Amino acid sequence: MSTLERLRALLQRELEVSAESLRPGTTLESLGIDSLRMIEIVFTIEDEFKVAVRAEPAELRERLKTLGDLAAYIDELVRAAPAAS
């Protein structure tokens, strides 16, 4: 399962939205992801993907505009994470 597919399943569950509304070009803003919600989603992403997000929520909201952006960011974190022992 790709990062985007895993992220879509996670957000579908967390945000209670339809899978059809979760496309790579869907903006996070259109999903109602504000600063507080971004913090909650970051915790869920860290658990799901076994990564550590070091960026501040404001930095993330500036950098990540779409679902595709978020999936690409997670891929970067996964590549940079040390291998599990």
PDB file with one MODEL, atoms N, CA, C and O in Angstrom:
MODEL        1
ATOM      1  N   MET A   1       0.859  -1.179   0.000  1.00  0.00           N
ATOM      2  CA  MET A   1       0.000   0.000   0.000  1.00  0.00           C
ATOM      3  C   MET A   1       0.901   1.237   0.000  1.00  0.00           C
ATOM      4  O   MET A   1       1.843   1.325   0.787  1.00  0.00           O
ATOM      5  N   SER A   2       0.611   2.171  -0.869  1.00  0.00           N
ATOM      6  CA  SER A   2       1.419   3.388  -0.969  1.00  0.00           C
ATOM      7  C   SER A   2       1.158   4.318   0.217  1.00  0.00           C
ATOM      8  O   SER A   2       0.181   4.171   0.951  1.00  0.00           O
ATOM      9  N   THR A   3       2.059   5.266   0.372  1.00  0.00           N
ATOM     10  CA  THR A   3       1.899   6.265   1.434  1.00  0.00           C
ATOM     11  C   THR A   3       0.586   7.015   1.250  1.00  0.00           C
ATOM     12  O   THR A   3      -0.144   7.243   2.214  1.00  0.00           O
ATOM     13  N   LEU A   4       0.289   7.395   0.023  1.00  0.00           N
ATOM     14  CA  LEU A   4      -0.952   8.129  -0.239  1.00  0.00           C
ATOM     15  C   LEU A   4      -2.164   7.292   0.143  1.00  0.00           C
ATOM     16  O   LEU A   4      -3.104   7.810   0.746  1.00  0.00           O
ATOM     17  N   GLU A   5      -2.159   6.015  -0.195  1.00  0.00           N
ATOM     18  CA  GLU A   5      -3.286   5.147   0.155  1.00  0.00           C
ATOM     19  C   GLU A   5      -3.428   5.009   1.670  1.00  0.00           C
ATOM     20  O   GLU A   5      -4.536   5.063   2.205  1.00  0.00           O
ATOM     21  N   ARG A   6      -2.304   4.833   2.354  1.00  0.00           N
ATOM     22  CA  ARG A   6      -2.345   4.735   3.823  1.00  0.00           C
ATOM     23  C   ARG A   6      -2.842   6.042   4.438  1.00  0.00           C
ATOM     24  O   ARG A   6      -3.641   6.034   5.374  1.00  0.00           O
ATOM     25  N   LEU A   7      -2.359   7.164   3.899  1.00  0.00           N
ATOM     26  CA  LEU A   7      -2.772   8.479   4.394  1.00  0.00           C
ATOM     27  C   LEU A   7      -4.257   8.699   4.151  1.00  0.00           C
ATOM     28  O   LEU A   7      -4.960   9.215   5.020  1.00  0.00           O
ATOM     29  N   ARG A   8      -4.735   8.315   2.982  1.00  0.00           N
ATOM     30  CA  ARG A   8      -6.163   8.456   2.687  1.00  0.00           C
ATOM     31  C   ARG A   8      -7.001   7.661   3.676  1.00  0.00           C
ATOM     32  O   ARG A   8      -8.008   8.163   4.176  1.00  0.00           O
ATOM     33  N   ALA A   9      -6.599   6.427   3.963  1.00  0.00           N
ATOM     34  CA  ALA A   9      -7.343   5.594   4.913  1.00  0.00           C
ATOM     35  C   ALA A   9      -7.322   6.220   6.303  1.00  0.00           C
ATOM     36  O   ALA A   9      -8.335   6.233   7.002  1.00  0.00           O
ATOM     37  N   LEU A  10      -6.179   6.729   6.690  1.00  0.00           N
ATOM     38  CA  LEU A  10      -6.040   7.367   8.002  1.00  0.00           C
ATOM     39  C   LEU A  10      -6.949   8.596   8.102  1.00  0.00           C
ATOM     40  O   LEU A  10      -7.679   8.758   9.080  1.00  0.00           O
ATOM     41  N   LEU A  11      -6.899   9.454   7.088  1.00  0.00           N
ATOM     42  CA  LEU A  11      -7.711  10.675   7.122  1.00  0.00           C
ATOM     43  C   LEU A  11      -9.194  10.382   6.975  1.00  0.00           C
ATOM     44  O   LEU A  11     -10.029  11.076   7.556  1.00  0.00           O
ATOM     45  N   GLN A  12      -9.518   9.373   6.213  1.00  0.00           N
ATOM     46  CA  GLN A  12     -10.924   8.992   6.087  1.00  0.00           C
ATOM     47  C   GLN A  12     -11.469   8.615   7.464  1.00  0.00           C
ATOM     48  O   GLN A  12     -12.584   8.988   7.829  1.00  0.00           O
ATOM     49  N   ARG A  13     -10.677   7.885   8.206  1.00  0.00           N
ATOM     50  CA  ARG A  13     -11.065   7.458   9.555  1.00  0.00           C
ATOM     51  C   ARG A  13     -11.074   8.643  10.533  1.00  0.00           C
ATOM     52  O   ARG A  13     -12.025   8.816  11.294  1.00  0.00           O
ATOM     53  N   GLU A  14     -10.012   9.450  10.505  1.00  0.00           N
ATOM     54  CA  GLU A  14      -9.872  10.558  11.451  1.00  0.00           C
ATOM     55  C   GLU A  14     -10.851  11.706  11.195  1.00  0.00           C
ATOM     56  O   GLU A  14     -11.398  12.286  12.132  1.00  0.00           O
ATOM     57  N   LEU A  15     -11.062  12.022   9.926  1.00  0.00           N
ATOM     58  CA  LEU A  15     -11.898  13.173   9.573  1.00  0.00           C
ATOM     59  C   LEU A  15     -13.329  12.791   9.241  1.00  0.00           C
ATOM     60  O   LEU A  15     -14.193  13.653   9.081  1.00  0.00           O
ATOM     61  N   GLU A  16     -13.573  11.481   9.137  1.00  0.00           N
ATOM     62  CA  GLU A  16     -14.901  10.979   8.785  1.00  0.00           C
ATOM     63  C   GLU A  16     -15.391  11.601   7.480  1.00  0.00           C
ATOM     64  O   GLU A  16     -16.482  12.166   7.404  1.00  0.00           O
ATOM     65  N   VAL A  17     -14.541  11.476   6.449  1.00  0.00           N
ATOM     66  CA  VAL A  17     -14.888  11.969   5.121  1.00  0.00           C
ATOM     67  C   VAL A  17     -14.848  10.799   4.141  1.00  0.00           C
ATOM     68  O   VAL A  17     -14.281   9.747   4.436  1.00  0.00           O
ATOM     69  N   SER A  18     -15.446  10.992   2.994  1.00  0.00           N
ATOM     70  CA  SER A  18     -15.477   9.924   1.988  1.00  0.00           C
ATOM     71  C   SER A  18     -14.122   9.799   1.301  1.00  0.00           C
ATOM     72  O   SER A  18     -13.379  10.773   1.184  1.00  0.00           O
ATOM     73  N   ALA A  19     -13.816   8.599   0.854  1.00  0.00           N
ATOM     74  CA  ALA A  19     -12.563   8.342   0.140  1.00  0.00           C
ATOM     75  C   ALA A  19     -12.485   9.188  -1.132  1.00  0.00           C
ATOM     76  O   ALA A  19     -11.400   9.619  -1.520  1.00  0.00           O
ATOM     77  N   GLU A  20     -13.620   9.426  -1.779  1.00  0.00           N
ATOM     78  CA  GLU A  20     -13.650  10.198  -3.011  1.00  0.00           C
ATOM     79  C   GLU A  20     -13.181  11.638  -2.800  1.00  0.00           C
ATOM     80  O   GLU A  20     -12.670  12.266  -3.727  1.00  0.00           O
ATOM     81  N   SER A  21     -13.350  12.155  -1.602  1.00  0.00           N
ATOM     82  CA  SER A  21     -12.939  13.540  -1.328  1.00  0.00           C
ATOM     83  C   SER A  21     -11.450  13.647  -1.019  1.00  0.00           C
ATOM     84  O   SER A  21     -10.934  14.750  -0.841  1.00  0.00           O
ATOM     85  N   LEU A  22     -10.756  12.518  -0.953  1.00  0.00           N
ATOM     86  CA  LEU A  22      -9.335  12.504  -0.589  1.00  0.00           C
ATOM     87  C   LEU A  22      -8.469  12.170  -1.800  1.00  0.00           C
ATOM     88  O   LEU A  22      -7.992  11.046  -1.954  1.00  0.00           O
ATOM     89  N   ARG A  23      -8.281  13.160  -2.643  1.00  0.00           N
ATOM     90  CA  ARG A  23      -7.463  13.024  -3.844  1.00  0.00           C
ATOM     91  C   ARG A  23      -6.137  13.764  -3.620  1.00  0.00           C
ATOM     92  O   ARG A  23      -6.065  14.626  -2.744  1.00  0.00           O
ATOM     93  N   PRO A  24      -5.098  13.449  -4.383  1.00  0.00           N
ATOM     94  CA  PRO A  24      -3.804  14.116  -4.184  1.00  0.00           C
ATOM     95  C   PRO A  24      -3.887  15.639  -4.229  1.00  0.00           C
ATOM     96  O   PRO A  24      -3.148  16.314  -3.512  1.00  0.00           O
ATOM     97  N   GLY A  25      -4.761  16.184  -5.046  1.00  0.00           N
ATOM     98  CA  GLY A  25      -4.882  17.638  -5.165  1.00  0.00           C
ATOM     99  C   GLY A  25      -5.815  18.282  -4.159  1.00  0.00           C
ATOM    100  O   GLY A  25      -5.952  19.505  -4.136  1.00  0.00           O
ATOM    101  N   THR A  26      -6.458  17.478  -3.328  1.00  0.00           N
ATOM    102  CA  THR A  26      -7.375  18.024  -2.321  1.00  0.00           C
ATOM    103  C   THR A  26      -6.585  18.870  -1.331  1.00  0.00           C
ATOM    104  O   THR A  26      -5.581  18.415  -0.783  1.00  0.00           O
ATOM    105  N   THR A  27      -7.034  20.090  -1.104  1.00  0.00           N
ATOM    106  CA  THR A  27      -6.320  20.946  -0.157  1.00  0.00           C
ATOM    107  C   THR A  27      -6.651  20.542   1.268  1.00  0.00           C
ATOM    108  O   THR A  27      -7.760  20.104   1.573  1.00  0.00           O
ATOM    109  N   LEU A  28      -5.657  20.702   2.129  1.00  0.00           N
ATOM    110  CA  LEU A  28      -5.870  20.397   3.540  1.00  0.00           C
ATOM    111  C   LEU A  28      -6.886  21.368   4.136  1.00  0.00           C
ATOM    112  O   LEU A  28      -7.673  21.003   5.009  1.00  0.00           O
ATOM    113  N   GLU A  29      -6.856  22.587   3.661  1.00  0.00           N
ATOM    114  CA  GLU A  29      -7.814  23.591   4.123  1.00  0.00           C
ATOM    115  C   GLU A  29      -9.249  23.173   3.822  1.00  0.00           C
ATOM    116  O   GLU A  29     -10.136  23.348   4.657  1.00  0.00           O
ATOM    117  N   SER A  30      -9.479  22.620   2.631  1.00  0.00           N
ATOM    118  CA  SER A  30     -10.831  22.200   2.262  1.00  0.00           C
ATOM    119  C   SER A  30     -11.321  21.036   3.129  1.00  0.00           C
ATOM    120  O   SER A  30     -12.523  20.791   3.234  1.00  0.00           O
ATOM    121  N   LEU A  31     -10.378  20.325   3.746  1.00  0.00           N
ATOM    122  CA  LEU A  31     -10.739  19.227   4.646  1.00  0.00           C
ATOM    123  C   LEU A  31     -10.959  19.717   6.079  1.00  0.00           C
ATOM    124  O   LEU A  31     -11.270  18.929   6.972  1.00  0.00           O
ATOM    125  N   GLY A  32     -10.794  21.027   6.286  1.00  0.00           N
ATOM    126  CA  GLY A  32     -11.002  21.589   7.622  1.00  0.00           C
ATOM    127  C   GLY A  32      -9.821  21.366   8.551  1.00  0.00           C
ATOM    128  O   GLY A  32      -9.979  21.361   9.772  1.00  0.00           O
ATOM    129  N   ILE A  33      -8.639  21.182   7.979  1.00  0.00           N
ATOM    130  CA  ILE A  33      -7.454  20.946   8.804  1.00  0.00           C
ATOM    131  C   ILE A  33      -6.840  22.296   9.158  1.00  0.00           C
ATOM    132  O   ILE A  33      -6.113  22.900   8.370  1.00  0.00           O
ATOM    133  N   ASP A  34      -7.156  22.749  10.368  1.00  0.00           N
ATOM    134  CA  ASP A  34      -6.589  23.991  10.879  1.00  0.00           C
ATOM    135  C   ASP A  34      -5.350  23.647  11.712  1.00  0.00           C
ATOM    136  O   ASP A  34      -4.921  22.493  11.727  1.00  0.00           O
ATOM    137  N   SER A  35      -4.776  24.624  12.397  1.00  0.00           N
ATOM    138  CA  SER A  35      -3.544  24.401  13.162  1.00  0.00           C
ATOM    139  C   SER A  35      -3.709  23.334  14.232  1.00  0.00           C
ATOM    140  O   SER A  35      -2.849  22.463  14.367  1.00  0.00           O
ATOM    141  N   LEU A  36      -4.784  23.382  14.984  1.00  0.00           N
ATOM    142  CA  LEU A  36      -5.014  22.405  16.035  1.00  0.00           C
ATOM    143  C   LEU A  36      -5.206  21.011  15.448  1.00  0.00           C
ATOM    144  O   LEU A  36      -4.649  20.032  15.946  1.00  0.00           O
ATOM    145  N   ARG A  37      -5.990  20.936  14.402  1.00  0.00           N
ATOM    146  CA  ARG A  37      -6.239  19.638  13.761  1.00  0.00           C
ATOM    147  C   ARG A  37      -4.949  19.081  13.161  1.00  0.00           C
ATOM    148  O   ARG A  37      -4.738  17.868  13.157  1.00  0.00           O
ATOM    149  N   MET A  38      -4.085  19.966  12.654  1.00  0.00           N
ATOM    150  CA  MET A  38      -2.804  19.521  12.092  1.00  0.00           C
ATOM    151  C   MET A  38      -1.958  18.853  13.176  1.00  0.00           C
ATOM    152  O   MET A  38      -1.309  17.839  12.918  1.00  0.00           O
ATOM    153  N   ILE A  39      -1.961  19.404  14.367  1.00  0.00           N
ATOM    154  CA  ILE A  39      -1.202  18.808  15.481  1.00  0.00           C
ATOM    155  C   ILE A  39      -1.731  17.403  15.761  1.00  0.00           C
ATOM    156  O   ILE A  39      -0.948  16.469  15.932  1.00  0.00           O
ATOM    157  N   GLU A  40      -3.034  17.251  15.809  1.00  0.00           N
ATOM    158  CA  GLU A  40      -3.629  15.935  16.059  1.00  0.00           C
ATOM    159  C   GLU A  40      -3.261  14.954  14.949  1.00  0.00           C
ATOM    160  O   GLU A  40      -2.942  13.796  15.219  1.00  0.00           O
ATOM    161  N   ILE A  41      -3.305  15.414  13.718  1.00  0.00           N
ATOM    162  CA  ILE A  41      -2.986  14.547  12.581  1.00  0.00           C
ATOM    163  C   ILE A  41      -1.505  14.168  12.593  1.00  0.00           C
ATOM    164  O   ILE A  41      -1.148  13.042  12.249  1.00  0.00           O
ATOM    165  N   VAL A  42      -0.649  15.105  12.986  1.00  0.00           N
ATOM    166  CA  VAL A  42       0.786  14.804  13.078  1.00  0.00           C
ATOM    167  C   VAL A  42       1.026  13.660  14.057  1.00  0.00           C
ATOM    168  O   VAL A  42       1.808  12.756  13.762  1.00  0.00           O
ATOM    169  N   PHE A  43       0.374  13.681  15.208  1.00  0.00           N
ATOM    170  CA  PHE A  43       0.537  12.588  16.176  1.00  0.00           C
ATOM    171  C   PHE A  43       0.103  11.260  15.554  1.00  0.00           C
ATOM    172  O   PHE A  43       0.761  10.236  15.739  1.00  0.00           O
ATOM    173  N   THR A  44      -0.985  11.285  14.832  1.00  0.00           N
ATOM    174  CA  THR A  44      -1.486  10.065  14.202  1.00  0.00           C
ATOM    175  C   THR A  44      -0.522   9.585  13.113  1.00  0.00           C
ATOM    176  O   THR A  44      -0.267   8.388  12.987  1.00  0.00           O
ATOM    177  N   ILE A  45       0.006  10.518  12.336  1.00  0.00           N
ATOM    178  CA  ILE A  45       0.976  10.175  11.293  1.00  0.00           C
ATOM    179  C   ILE A  45       2.227   9.567  11.914  1.00  0.00           C
ATOM    180  O   ILE A  45       2.754   8.574  11.412  1.00  0.00           O
ATOM    181  N   GLU A  46       2.700  10.159  13.001  1.00  0.00           N
ATOM    182  CA  GLU A  46       3.893   9.629  13.671  1.00  0.00           C
ATOM    183  C   GLU A  46       3.670   8.182  14.113  1.00  0.00           C
ATOM    184  O   GLU A  46       4.551   7.338  13.949  1.00  0.00           O
ATOM    185  N   ASP A  47       2.509   7.903  14.665  1.00  0.00           N
ATOM    186  CA  ASP A  47       2.193   6.538  15.098  1.00  0.00           C
ATOM    187  C   ASP A  47       2.058   5.587  13.908  1.00  0.00           C
ATOM    188  O   ASP A  47       2.608   4.485  13.924  1.00  0.00           O
ATOM    189  N   GLU A  48       1.339   6.007  12.895  1.00  0.00           N
ATOM    190  CA  GLU A  48       1.059   5.150  11.742  1.00  0.00           C
ATOM    191  C   GLU A  48       2.308   4.837  10.927  1.00  0.00           C
ATOM    192  O   GLU A  48       2.514   3.698  10.507  1.00  0.00           O
ATOM    193  N   PHE A  49       3.141   5.853  10.703  1.00  0.00           N
ATOM    194  CA  PHE A  49       4.288   5.689   9.814  1.00  0.00           C
ATOM    195  C   PHE A  49       5.610   5.508  10.568  1.00  0.00           C
ATOM    196  O   PHE A  49       6.660   5.343   9.947  1.00  0.00           O
ATOM    197  N   LYS A  50       5.560   5.539  11.891  1.00  0.00           N
ATOM    198  CA  LYS A  50       6.763   5.352  12.718  1.00  0.00           C
ATOM    199  C   LYS A  50       7.849   6.360  12.361  1.00  0.00           C
ATOM    200  O   LYS A  50       9.004   5.997  12.141  1.00  0.00           O
ATOM    201  N   VAL A  51       7.458   7.632  12.308  1.00  0.00           N
ATOM    202  CA  VAL A  51       8.382   8.720  12.011  1.00  0.00           C
ATOM    203  C   VAL A  51       8.227   9.799  13.075  1.00  0.00           C
ATOM    204  O   VAL A  51       7.263   9.798  13.841  1.00  0.00           O
ATOM    205  N   ALA A  52       9.181  10.711  13.110  1.00  0.00           N
ATOM    206  CA  ALA A  52       9.108  11.859  14.007  1.00  0.00           C
ATOM    207  C   ALA A  52       9.008  13.120  13.161  1.00  0.00           C
ATOM    208  O   ALA A  52       9.869  13.382  12.320  1.00  0.00           O
ATOM    209  N   VAL A  53       7.977  13.881  13.382  1.00  0.00           N
ATOM    210  CA  VAL A  53       7.787  15.148  12.677  1.00  0.00           C
ATOM    211  C   VAL A  53       8.371  16.241  13.562  1.00  0.00           C
ATOM    212  O   VAL A  53       7.865  16.509  14.652  1.00  0.00           O
ATOM    213  N   ARG A  54       9.431  16.861  13.086  1.00  0.00           N
ATOM    214  CA  ARG A  54      10.135  17.883  13.867  1.00  0.00           C
ATOM    215  C   ARG A  54       9.675  19.304  13.557  1.00  0.00           C
ATOM    216  O   ARG A  54       9.984  20.232  14.305  1.00  0.00           O
ATOM    217  N   ALA A  55       8.951  19.478  12.480  1.00  0.00           N
ATOM    218  CA  ALA A  55       8.517  20.808  12.051  1.00  0.00           C
ATOM    219  C   ALA A  55       7.384  21.319  12.941  1.00  0.00           C
ATOM    220  O   ALA A  55       6.597  20.543  13.483  1.00  0.00           O
ATOM    221  N   GLU A  56       7.327  22.612  13.073  1.00  0.00           N
ATOM    222  CA  GLU A  56       6.246  23.264  13.815  1.00  0.00           C
ATOM    223  C   GLU A  56       4.966  23.243  12.967  1.00  0.00           C
ATOM    224  O   GLU A  56       5.039  23.243  11.738  1.00  0.00           O
ATOM    225  N   PRO A  57       3.799  23.224  13.616  1.00  0.00           N
ATOM    226  CA  PRO A  57       2.538  23.209  12.863  1.00  0.00           C
ATOM    227  C   PRO A  57       2.415  24.350  11.846  1.00  0.00           C
ATOM    228  O   PRO A  57       1.916  24.140  10.741  1.00  0.00           O
ATOM    229  N   ALA A  58       2.866  25.551  12.214  1.00  0.00           N
ATOM    230  CA  ALA A  58       2.776  26.688  11.281  1.00  0.00           C
ATOM    231  C   ALA A  58       3.649  26.442  10.050  1.00  0.00           C
ATOM    232  O   ALA A  58       3.265  26.785   8.932  1.00  0.00           O
ATOM    233  N   GLU A  59       4.822  25.849  10.261  1.00  0.00           N
ATOM    234  CA  GLU A  59       5.715  25.522   9.145  1.00  0.00           C
ATOM    235  C   GLU A  59       5.065  24.475   8.236  1.00  0.00           C
ATOM    236  O   GLU A  59       5.138  24.572   7.011  1.00  0.00           O
ATOM    237  N   LEU A  60       4.436  23.485   8.845  1.00  0.00           N
ATOM    238  CA  LEU A  60       3.762  22.447   8.068  1.00  0.00           C
ATOM    239  C   LEU A  60       2.625  23.027   7.246  1.00  0.00           C
ATOM    240  O   LEU A  60       2.465  22.688   6.073  1.00  0.00           O
ATOM    241  N   ARG A  61       1.836  23.901   7.857  1.00  0.00           N
ATOM    242  CA  ARG A  61       0.700  24.491   7.133  1.00  0.00           C
ATOM    243  C   ARG A  61       1.176  25.363   5.977  1.00  0.00           C
ATOM    244  O   ARG A  61       0.497  25.471   4.956  1.00  0.00           O
ATOM    245  N   GLU A  62       2.332  25.981   6.135  1.00  0.00           N
ATOM    246  CA  GLU A  62       2.895  26.802   5.057  1.00  0.00           C
ATOM    247  C   GLU A  62       3.406  25.922   3.918  1.00  0.00           C
ATOM    248  O   GLU A  62       3.214  26.247   2.746  1.00  0.00           O
ATOM    249  N   ARG A  63       4.043  24.828   4.255  1.00  0.00           N
ATOM    250  CA  ARG A  63       4.682  23.954   3.265  1.00  0.00           C
ATOM    251  C   ARG A  63       3.714  22.970   2.614  1.00  0.00           C
ATOM    252  O   ARG A  63       3.832  22.674   1.425  1.00  0.00           O
ATOM    253  N   LEU A  64       2.768  22.470   3.386  1.00  0.00           N
ATOM    254  CA  LEU A  64       1.887  21.398   2.919  1.00  0.00           C
ATOM    255  C   LEU A  64       0.500  21.954   2.620  1.00  0.00           C
ATOM    256  O   LEU A  64      -0.262  22.289   3.528  1.00  0.00           O
ATOM    257  N   LYS A  65       0.194  22.043   1.349  1.00  0.00           N
ATOM    258  CA  LYS A  65      -1.094  22.618   0.949  1.00  0.00           C
ATOM    259  C   LYS A  65      -2.108  21.551   0.542  1.00  0.00           C
ATOM    260  O   LYS A  65      -3.312  21.742   0.709  1.00  0.00           O
ATOM    261  N   THR A  66      -1.621  20.420   0.003  1.00  0.00           N
ATOM    262  CA  THR A  66      -2.531  19.394  -0.506  1.00  0.00           C
ATOM    263  C   THR A  66      -2.230  18.035   0.123  1.00  0.00           C
ATOM    264  O   THR A  66      -1.206  17.846   0.779  1.00  0.00           O
ATOM    265  N   LEU A  67      -3.122  17.125  -0.089  1.00  0.00           N
ATOM    266  CA  LEU A  67      -2.930  15.756   0.378  1.00  0.00           C
ATOM    267  C   LEU A  67      -1.689  15.141  -0.259  1.00  0.00           C
ATOM    268  O   LEU A  67      -0.955  14.403   0.397  1.00  0.00           O
ATOM    269  N   GLY A  68      -1.455  15.439  -1.520  1.00  0.00           N
ATOM    270  CA  GLY A  68      -0.254  14.967  -2.208  1.00  0.00           C
ATOM    271  C   GLY A  68       1.014  15.514  -1.571  1.00  0.00           C
ATOM    272  O   GLY A  68       2.006  14.796  -1.438  1.00  0.00           O
ATOM    273  N   ASP A  69       0.986  16.793  -1.174  1.00  0.00           N
ATOM    274  CA  ASP A  69       2.139  17.391  -0.484  1.00  0.00           C
ATOM    275  C   ASP A  69       2.416  16.649   0.828  1.00  0.00           C
ATOM    276  O   ASP A  69       3.567  16.364   1.159  1.00  0.00           O
ATOM    277  N   LEU A  70       1.360  16.344   1.560  1.00  0.00           N
ATOM    278  CA  LEU A  70       1.505  15.656   2.841  1.00  0.00           C
ATOM    279  C   LEU A  70       2.065  14.254   2.643  1.00  0.00           C
ATOM    280  O   LEU A  70       2.927  13.822   3.408  1.00  0.00           O
ATOM    281  N   ALA A  71       1.592  13.542   1.637  1.00  0.00           N
ATOM    282  CA  ALA A  71       2.099  12.198   1.355  1.00  0.00           C
ATOM    283  C   ALA A  71       3.578  12.251   0.976  1.00  0.00           C
ATOM    284  O   ALA A  71       4.357  11.409   1.420  1.00  0.00           O
ATOM    285  N   ALA A  72       3.972  13.227   0.163  1.00  0.00           N
ATOM    286  CA  ALA A  72       5.382  13.372  -0.227  1.00  0.00           C
ATOM    287  C   ALA A  72       6.251  13.693   0.986  1.00  0.00           C
ATOM    288  O   ALA A  72       7.370  13.193   1.100  1.00  0.00           O
ATOM    289  N   TYR A  73       5.742  14.520   1.886  1.00  0.00           N
ATOM    290  CA  TYR A  73       6.470  14.866   3.108  1.00  0.00           C
ATOM    291  C   TYR A  73       6.670  13.619   3.973  1.00  0.00           C
ATOM    292  O   TYR A  73       7.755  13.402   4.513  1.00  0.00           O
ATOM    293  N   ILE A  74       5.634  12.814   4.102  1.00  0.00           N
ATOM    294  CA  ILE A  74       5.747  11.571   4.875  1.00  0.00           C
ATOM    295  C   ILE A  74       6.792  10.658   4.239  1.00  0.00           C
ATOM    296  O   ILE A  74       7.588  10.041   4.947  1.00  0.00           O
ATOM    297  N   ASP A  75       6.796  10.568   2.913  1.00  0.00           N
ATOM    298  CA  ASP A  75       7.811   9.760   2.225  1.00  0.00           C
ATOM    299  C   ASP A  75       9.218  10.249   2.564  1.00  0.00           C
ATOM    300  O   ASP A  75      10.121   9.441   2.780  1.00  0.00           O
ATOM    301  N   GLU A  76       9.409  11.577   2.612  1.00  0.00           N
ATOM    302  CA  GLU A  76      10.712  12.141   2.991  1.00  0.00           C
ATOM    303  C   GLU A  76      11.096  11.711   4.406  1.00  0.00           C
ATOM    304  O   GLU A  76      12.233  11.313   4.656  1.00  0.00           O
ATOM    305  N   LEU A  77      10.141  11.794   5.323  1.00  0.00           N
ATOM    306  CA  LEU A  77      10.406  11.415   6.712  1.00  0.00           C
ATOM    307  C   LEU A  77      10.761   9.935   6.824  1.00  0.00           C
ATOM    308  O   LEU A  77      11.668   9.560   7.568  1.00  0.00           O
ATOM    309  N   VAL A  78      10.044   9.105   6.087  1.00  0.00           N
ATOM    310  CA  VAL A  78      10.294   7.659   6.131  1.00  0.00           C
ATOM    311  C   VAL A  78      11.691   7.364   5.599  1.00  0.00           C
ATOM    312  O   VAL A  78      12.420   6.560   6.180  1.00  0.00           O
ATOM    313  N   ARG A  79      12.067   8.010   4.496  1.00  0.00           N
ATOM    314  CA  ARG A  79      13.410   7.789   3.928  1.00  0.00           C
ATOM    315  C   ARG A  79      14.505   8.244   4.891  1.00  0.00           C
ATOM    316  O   ARG A  79      15.563   7.619   4.966  1.00  0.00           O
ATOM    317  N   ALA A  80      14.256   9.331   5.627  1.00  0.00           N
ATOM    318  CA  ALA A  80      15.259   9.894   6.529  1.00  0.00           C
ATOM    319  C   ALA A  80      15.317   9.185   7.883  1.00  0.00           C
ATOM    320  O   ALA A  80      16.284   9.342   8.629  1.00  0.00           O
ATOM    321  N   ALA A  81      14.286   8.409   8.196  1.00  0.00           N
ATOM    322  CA  ALA A  81      14.229   7.749   9.507  1.00  0.00           C
ATOM    323  C   ALA A  81      15.268   6.634   9.576  1.00  0.00           C
ATOM    324  O   ALA A  81      15.492   5.924   8.595  1.00  0.00           O
ATOM    325  N   PRO A  82      15.900   6.484  10.738  1.00  0.00           N
ATOM    326  CA  PRO A  82      16.836   5.376  10.896  1.00  0.00           C
ATOM    327  C   PRO A  82      16.077   4.049  10.842  1.00  0.00           C
ATOM    328  O   PRO A  82      14.930   3.954  11.279  1.00  0.00           O
ATOM    329  N   ALA A  83      16.725   3.056  10.311  1.00  0.00           N
ATOM    330  CA  ALA A  83      16.095   1.717  10.220  1.00  0.00           C
ATOM    331  C   ALA A  83      15.809   1.189  11.609  1.00  0.00           C
ATOM    332  O   ALA A  83      16.598   1.369  12.536  1.00  0.00           O
ATOM    333  N   ALA A  84      14.673   0.538  11.736  1.00  0.00           N
ATOM    334  CA  ALA A  84      14.303  -0.042  13.036  1.00  0.00           C
ATOM    335  C   ALA A  84      15.250  -1.187  13.362  1.00  0.00           C
ATOM    336  O   ALA A  84      15.620  -1.971  12.488  1.00  0.00           O
ATOM    337  N   SER A  85      15.635  -1.272  14.625  1.00  0.00           N
ATOM    338  CA  SER A  85      16.557  -2.354  15.013  1.00  0.00           C
ATOM    339  C   SER A  85      15.830  -3.622  15.299  1.00  0.00           C
ATOM    340  O   SER A  85      16.454  -4.628  15.637  1.00  0.00           O
TER     341      SER A  85
ENDMDL
END
